[in-house]
Amino acid sequence: MQGRPHLSPFCPNPPGRPAPVAGGLATWAVATVLALPGAAPAADMSAATRKEIDHMLARVVSSGCEFGRGSTWHSGPDARVHLERKLGYLSARGMVASAEDFITMAATRSSMTGEAYTIRCKPNPAQPSAAWMEAELKALRASAPPAAAASAARR
C-alpha cells in the first residue's frame, strides 16, 4: 500500500487531502432540504397565523425593499421564495405555530451561517429583518378588527 494515503476514521484529513467543509454532511442535508419546494403547512399552524405570515411575505415583495442575505442584496420576490422554502421546512416539522415563530426561526438569520438578515428600504439604511418583520406584524394587527387582534395576541 505504499504511495496510497492511509484513510482511517481516526485520521479524517490525511496529508495532501483538503480539510473537510465545516458541517459536512449535515450542512449539505440542510441545504438540500431548504432547496426543495415548500411543504404544506403542518396542521398546528392556524389559518390566522398563515394569513399573517402571507401578509408579511406579500409586504416583502410589495415594499420595494431589498433583502440582505450574506453580502448579497435580493429583490422582494427572491426573498419571498427563500423565506417560503424555510417556512415549508419548518412548518412540515410543526415548528411554526405563530407569526412570531416564523420571524424568529425563518426570517431573522441564516440557518446555515447564523448571519442576520437585513432589509433595506431606500433611502433609509438597512435594518435587521426581524425588526422590520415585527413592525409589519404589529401594523397588521393594529389594522385588524378588535376581536381578530385580541385572538392573534393570545397566540
Backbone hydrogen bonds, N-H to C=O, Kabsch-Sander energy under -0.5 kcal/mol:
donor,donor_aa,acceptor,acceptor_aa,energy
4,R,1,M,-1.4
7,L,5,P,-0.7
8,S,6,H,-0.6
8,S,11,C,-0.7
11,C,8,S,-1.5
17,R,14,P,-2.0
24,G,21,V,-1.7
26,A,23,G,-1.2
27,T,23,G,-1.0
28,W,24,G,-2.0
29,A,25,L,-2.8
30,V,26,A,-2.3
31,A,27,T,-2.4
32,T,28,W,-2.4
33,V,29,A,-2.4
34,L,30,V,-2.6
35,A,31,A,-1.2
36,L,32,T,-0.6
36,L,33,V,-1.1
45,M,42,A,-1.8
46,S,44,D,-0.7
50,R,46,S,-2.4
51,K,47,A,-2.2
52,E,48,A,-2.1
53,I,49,T,-2.5
54,D,50,R,-2.8
55,H,51,K,-2.2
56,M,52,E,-2.2
57,L,53,I,-2.6
58,A,54,D,-2.5
59,R,55,H,-2.3
60,V,56,M,-1.8
61,V,57,L,-1.4
62,S,58,A,-3.0
63,S,59,R,-2.0
64,G,61,V,-0.8
66,E,120,R,-2.7
67,F,74,H,-2.8
68,G,66,E,-0.5
68,G,118,T,-3.5
69,R,67,F,-0.6
69,R,72,T,-2.5
72,T,69,R,-1.9
74,H,67,F,-2.5
79,A,75,S,-2.5
80,R,76,G,-2.6
81,V,77,P,-2.0
82,H,78,D,-2.1
83,L,79,A,-2.9
84,E,80,R,-2.8
85,R,81,V,-1.9
86,K,82,H,-1.9
87,L,83,L,-2.6
88,G,84,E,-2.7
89,Y,85,R,-2.2
90,L,86,K,-2.5
91,S,87,L,-3.4
92,A,88,G,-1.9
93,R,89,Y,-0.5
93,R,90,L,-0.9
94,G,91,S,-1.8
95,M,90,L,-2.4
97,A,95,M,-0.6
102,F,98,S,-1.7
103,I,99,A,-2.3
104,T,100,E,-2.8
105,M,101,D,-3.1
106,A,102,F,-2.4
107,A,102,F,-1.7
110,S,115,E,-2.7
114,G,110,S,-1.5
117,Y,108,T,-2.8
118,T,68,G,-1.7
119,I,127,Q,-2.7
120,R,66,E,-2.8
121,C,119,I,-0.5
122,K,120,R,-0.7
124,N,121,C,-2.0
127,Q,119,I,-2.2
129,S,117,Y,-2.2
132,W,128,P,-1.7
133,M,129,S,-3.0
134,E,130,A,-2.6
135,A,131,A,-2.0
136,E,132,W,-2.1
137,L,133,M,-2.6
138,K,134,E,-2.5
139,A,135,A,-2.4
140,L,136,E,-2.3
141,R,137,L,-2.5
142,A,138,K,-2.2
143,S,139,A,-1.5
144,A,140,L,-0.7
144,A,141,R,-0.6
149,A,145,P,-2.4
150,A,146,P,-2.4
151,S,147,A,-2.0
152,A,148,A,-2.4
153,A,149,A,-2.2
154,R,150,A,-1.3
155,R,151,S,-0.6
155,R,152,A,-0.8
